[in-house]
Amino acid sequence: MQPSLYLASRSPRRQDLLRQMGVVFEVFVVDVPEYPDVGETARQYVTRVAQEKSAAARTQIPHQGMVMRPVLSADTCVVIDGEILGKPQDRSHGLDMLRRLSGNTHEVMTAVNIHAEGRDYGALSISRVSFAHLSEQDIVAYWDSGEPIDKAGGYGIQGRAATFISRLEGSYTGVVGLPLFEVSRLFKKIGIA
């Protein structure tokens, strides 16, 4: 079956979510710096990075005069007390992130961008996630599991960290990294069934 779009993401979680929707896609891995600019809000940051991922993929895709399939990209960030928590830089940073999330509520923002027919279509999902109080033993054991190493905010809701979450307001799939409700609405706009 012919892919209906390109996915500009190496994330296996985003790939799994698209498959869950029944979408056939081709992956283009892109390298885009994921650091907020000075003075940039979290909303502006994730929106910009999602657009940059799409643009980077479009420069790699061979289309030789043919109509290019749509390019889907996304970016996710965790925000607590107005501060963007990126991916952990090392063990100490990861443990500090988890301590900060413990007993607190944070936001998870996922921006989606689809570039189709020369135009960008975007959506933003914002969810509120509350963590229970975690013991130091919980925090260390979770870090040592290896699961949080490459995840925004230092945790993955779809894995062991699900046991830490006392409340979720918003989109579960948005917290995973690809808000399917918003994606499906964008698909309808550009004619993907």
N, C-alpha and C positions, 0 to 999 in steps of 0.2 A: 504494500500500500504506500502511495506517495505521501511524504510528510506534508502537513498543512501549514507548518511554520517552522522557524528556527528558534531555538531556545538559547539565549546568551547567558548560560549559567553552567558551572560545573557541579552545582549542588545536587546530590542524589535525592534529597528531599523534594526539591522542586520538580525534578524529573518524575519521581513517584506520584506526586500530586497531579501532574499533567496526565500521566498514564491512567490515574484514577478517573479522570474526566473522559477517557477514551480518545485523547488527542494523540495523533502521530506527529512526531517532531524529530528534528535533527539538531544535535547539540553543537554549539560553537563556544569553546572555552575562551573567555576574554580576561585580560588582566587590566583592571582599572584601579587606580589608587582609591582606597576607601577610608579617606580622612576628611573630616569636615573642614571647610574653609573658615577663616577667622570671621566671627560674627554670623555665621550661617546657622539657622535654626535646624532642629532635627528634621522637620518636614521638608525644608529646602534641601537639606543634605541627602536624604534618601531618594527624593525625586530627581535630583541632579545625577546621583550615581546610577540610578536605574536608566536614565536617558543616556548617560555616557557608556554604559555597558551595551546598550542597543546600537549606538553609533560605532563603537569599537567592533562589534560583530559585523556590521554592514560593510566595514572596510575589508574584512576577510572573506566574505562570501562571494564565490565566483558566480556572476550572473550573465556575463557575455551578451548583453542586450535583451535578455529575457526579463519578464516581469519577476521581480524578486518576491519570494514568499514573505509574509509578515515576520518580524523579529520581535520576540517576547523577551523582556528582561525584568528583573526585580532586584530590590535591595531592602534589607531589613536592619533596623537598629533598635536597641533597647535604650530607653531613656528613664533615668531616675533623678528626681530633684532638678530637672532641667539639664542634666548632663548626659551626653551620649556615651554609652558603654560599648566599646567596639568588641573585637574578638580578643581573648586573653593573649597577652604578649609572652607570658611564661607562667609557671606554677604559682608564684607569689601573687602575681596580678590576678590570676584566675580565682585563687582563694579569697582575695580581697573583694572581688566582684560578688562572689557568692555570699560573703559575710554582709555586704551592703544590701543585697536583695533579701536576705533573711528577715522575716517579719515585716516586710514592707511591700507596698504596691508600686509597680512601675508600668510604663507604657511600652508597647511594642508597635513600631511603625513599619509597615511594609508598603513601599511604593512599587507599582507595576507600570511598565511602559510597553506599549506595542507600537512599533513603527510599521505602517502599512500604506502603500500607495503614496509615498512621499510625505506622510504626515505622522506625527506622534499622538497617540491616545494614552492617557494616563489615569490612574486611580490610586488612592491612598487608603489603606486600612489602618485604623488605630485601635488597639485593644489594650485593656487594663488587666494586668496579671498580679495577683496577690500571692506572695510566698508565706508559708507558715514559718514560725521560728525554727531555725535549723541549729542543731548542736554542732560543735566543732568537729565531732566525729562524723556526722552526716556530710559536712562540707568537704572534709579531707577524703572520705571514701568516695564521694561523687567525683571529685577532681581526679583521684587516682584510677577511676574507672576508664579514663581516657575520653569519655563522651563529650565533655564541654570544651575541649581544646580548640576546635575550629568554629565555634558557634558565637554569634552575636550575644553579648551579655553573659557569656560563659555558661549557657545551659541550653538543653534541647527539650522542649515540651513533649516531643513525641517519644522520648526515651525515659530514662530513670527519673529525670527531674519532674515528671508528671506527678510523682508522689509528694512533691514539695508545694504544689499549687493548691491553695485553699479556695481560690475564686478566679474565674475568668470572665471578663465582660468584653465581648467582641467576637473576633474570628479566630477559631482554633487554627485553621489553615493559614491565616495571616501570621500567627505567631510562629508556625512551622517555617514560613517563608514564602508562601504564595497563596494569597487570599482568593479562593476559588469563586466566591460570589462575585467579587469585583472582576476577576478574569473572565468569567462567563458573560458578564454584561459587556465588557470590551469586545469579546468575540462576536457578540450579536451586532455590535456597531459596525464591525468590519466584515461581517458575512461569513464567519466560521461557525459551522453548526456544532 
